[in-house]
Amino acid sequence: MAMSDVSRQMMMYDAQKKSVGVAFILWFFLGYLGAHRFYAGKTFTAISQFALTVLGGVLAMVGVGFVFLGIVGIWLIVDIFLLPGIIRSYNVSLVGKLV
């Protein structure tokens, strides 16, 4: 592999890799909407978090929605610990795609 190919792959990786810091900022401000999971490429679980939040917000008027909001809250606490591994996994898979 020529040196320019390696340099190009490194530049492509740097341009596409995800940051744990950005993921945590998204988690802090928009985590209840699943923004950090969208950022990490976990679209299905991001949509699930978003749907649970919206459903919980709508149903909170009748009291049942607080269960859904509680589930999202617990999920967000768990994501504090999972997020570095999710981002690392995304970046490792990105390397595999570029090679």
Protein Blocks (a to p, Z undefined) as FASTA:
>chain_A
ZZklmmmmmmmmmmmpccfklmmmmmmmmmmnommmmmnopamlmmmmmmmmmmmmmmmm
nommmmmmmmmmmmmmmmmmmmmmmmmmmmmmmmmmmZZ
